[in-house]
Amino acid sequence: MAQGQVKESVRMALETLRANKLRSGLTILGIVIGVTSVIAISSVINGVNNRVSDFVSSLGSNVFWVFHLPFGVFKPTTEQLTRKKLTLDDVLALRKLPHVVAADGGKQYVKNQQFRVGDASVKYNGKKVGGTLLQGDTSQIADTRDLTMLQGRMFTDGEDQRHAKVVVLGHDTWDQLFGDENAIGKEITVETNVYTVIGVLDKFKSPFGGGKNPSDNACYFPLGTFENMHPEDKDMWVAVKFDNQANKPLVEEEIRELLRVRRHVKVEAPDNFEIFGPDSLARLWDQLSSGLFLFMLAVSSVGLMVGGVGVMNIMLVSVTERTREIGIRKALGATKRTILTQFTTEAVTLCALGGVLGALVGAIITWIVYFLPIGLPATVSVVWVTVGITVACTIGLVFGIYPAWKAANLDPIEALRYE
């Protein structure tokens, strides 16, 4: 088909849109919804993927976490629930491994064990902060987590051993209690006891961008002090930092061998503990984002299919309305191929317009989400914009073939007699 004929087909498609604005708008609505879903959801996934990648990188590459339950499992099995908990003696033993730089054992007191939501109240001078997470650690927490202090210092081994009533505040806890005031040396009330503030932590990086990070509303105590507060909490997380990334496989095997011996695991039995690193967070997010991706495909597919059926319907109506025009064109020498290409081009143009509108709406939604205070770092992907518009054009091609074929095969004599 000549370039001039293509332009003419596109012009006629746009004139059809102008002549039947409401009908055409409703026809391509499904296409718009489908492409909008693709752009909006893929933008959120793309932005969060970048943020999670940065967050995982900030945790460091040479650290392992050890726990008695698998990472990311919300419904542990009976065997997993009956596993022996890790202890401080395990932490002290891990520190003696040749490539281990530091090892920390930590416990948390939270309201909801599944979602790790704090439930304690912290008070100072008439001010109160609720929903605070309480955590106890050894003095090596600063070495395993690379903490940044805004004020003061972390607690020492001596303070841990004598169960000193000292506390390090998370950024948001300090901010709500003290504002810009120096908190060092001040006494705060946590639950029913009084503790002296010796340090304030800087904000932690969040994998999902802005908004409040629950880890910033926290109080950190020496492990012995925490165990006096909540002796019922037995679950201990162990963080192990090693010297060199090149030694990662060796260190993991040394940790596994040491813990199997200490926990009296038989040779043929599987581990009754779990070892994982920052890459485990990335794998967990990949699984979650795969589910979101499938949801995106399902929503967009329904919209695109509905839009495709609508385009086929309007094109069949168009063929019926223009039967005499088709007969005249055939009588003047237009071939079946010319008519077929003309109507197919109109269908593709119709869907392409829906695709462009969907991409614009999706970009606007992404822009709105980006500036909302919920902290989702949505980023428009040029690749997905291209994919969305391309799929829309493909829908026009697929669903426009039958109406175009019907138009191309009209008998010119019968078409000229059509009223």
Rosetta blueprint (number, residue, H / E / L):
1 M L
2 A L
3 Q H
4 G H
5 Q H
6 V H
7 K H
8 E H
9 S H
10 V H
11 R H
12 M H
13 A H
14 L H
15 E H
16 T H
17 L H
18 R H
19 A H
20 N L
21 K H
22 L H
23 R H
24 S H
25 G H
26 L H
27 T H
28 I H
29 L H
30 G H
31 I H
32 V H
33 I H
34 G H
35 V H
36 T H
37 S H
38 V H
39 I H
40 A H
41 I H
42 S H
43 S H
44 V H
45 I H
46 N H
47 G H
48 V H
49 N H
50 N H
51 R H
52 V H
53 S H
54 D H
55 F H
56 V H
57 S H
58 S H
59 L L
60 G L
61 S L
62 N L
63 V E
64 F E
65 W E
66 V E
67 F E
68 H L
69 L L
70 P L
71 F L
72 G L
73 V L
74 F L
75 K L
76 P L
77 T L
78 T H
79 E H
80 Q H
81 L H
82 T L
83 R L
84 K L
85 K L
86 L L
87 T L
88 L H
89 D H
90 D H
91 V H
92 L H
93 A H
94 L H
95 R L
96 K L
97 L L
98 P L
99 H L
100 V E
101 V E
102 A E
103 A E
104 D E
105 G E
106 G E
107 K E
108 Q E
109 Y E
110 V L
111 K L
112 N E
113 Q L
114 Q L
115 F L
116 R L
117 V E
118 G L
119 D L
120 A E
121 S E
122 V E
123 K E
124 Y E
125 N L
126 G L
127 K E
128 K E
129 V E
130 G E
131 G E
132 T E
133 L E
134 L E
135 Q E
136 G E
137 D E
138 T L
139 S L
140 Q L
141 I H
142 A H
143 D H
144 T H
145 R H
146 D L
147 L L
148 T L
149 M E
150 L E
151 Q E
152 G E
153 R L
154 M L
155 F L
156 T L
157 D H
158 G H
159 E H
160 D H
161 Q H
162 R L
163 H L
164 A L
165 K L
166 V E
167 V E
168 V E
169 L E
170 G L
171 H H
172 D H
173 T H
174 W H
175 D H
176 Q H
177 L H
178 F H
179 G L
180 D L
181 E L
182 N L
183 A L
184 I L
185 G L
186 K L
187 E E
188 I E
189 T E
190 V E
191 E L
192 T L
193 N E
194 V E
195 Y E
196 T E
197 V E
198 I E
199 G E
200 V E
201 L E
202 D L
203 K L
204 F L
205 K L
206 S L
207 P L
208 F L
209 G L
210 G L
211 G L
212 K L
213 N L
214 P H
215 S H
216 D H
217 N L
218 A E
219 C E
220 Y E
221 F E
222 P E
223 L H
224 G H
225 T H
226 F H
227 E H
228 N H
229 M H
230 H L
231 P L
232 E L
233 D L
234 K L
235 D L
236 M L
237 W E
238 V E
239 A E
240 V E
241 K E
242 F E
243 D L
244 N L
245 Q H
246 A H
247 N H
248 K H
249 P H
250 L H
251 V H
252 E H
253 E H
254 E H
255 I H
256 R H
257 E H
258 L H
259 L H
260 R H
261 V H
262 R H
263 R L
264 H L
265 V L
266 K L
267 V L
268 E L
269 A L
270 P L
271 D L
272 N L
273 F L
274 E E
275 I E
276 F E
277 G L
278 P H
279 D H
280 S H
281 L H
282 A H
283 R H
284 L H
285 W H
286 D H
287 Q H
288 L H
289 S H
290 S H
291 G H
292 L H
293 F H
294 L H
295 F H
296 M H
297 L H
298 A H
299 V H
300 S H
301 S H
302 V H
303 G H
304 L H
305 M H
306 V H
307 G H
308 G H
309 V H
310 G H
311 V H
312 M H
313 N H
314 I H
315 M H
316 L H
317 V H
318 S H
319 V H
320 T H
321 E H
322 R L
323 T H
324 R H
325 E H
326 I H
327 G H
328 I H
329 R H
330 K H
331 A H
332 L L
333 G L
334 A L
335 T L
336 K H
337 R H
338 T H
339 I H
340 L H
341 T H
342 Q H
343 F H
344 T H
345 T H
346 E H
347 A H
348 V H
349 T H
350 L H
351 C H
352 A H
353 L H
354 G H
355 G H
356 V H
357 L H
358 G H
359 A H
360 L H
361 V H
362 G H
363 A H
364 I H
365 I H
366 T H
367 W H
368 I H
369 V H
370 Y H
371 F H
372 L L
373 P L
374 I L
375 G L
376 L L
377 P L
378 A L
379 T L
380 V L
381 S L
382 V H
383 V H
384 W H
385 V H
386 T H
387 V H
388 G H
389 I H
390 T H
391 V H
392 A H
393 C H
394 T H
395 I H
396 G H
397 L H
398 V H
399 F H
400 G H
401 I H
402 Y H
403 P H
404 A H
405 W H
406 K H
407 A H
408 A H
409 N L
410 L L
411 D L
412 P H
413 I H
414 E H
415 A H
416 L H
417 R H
418 Y L
419 E L
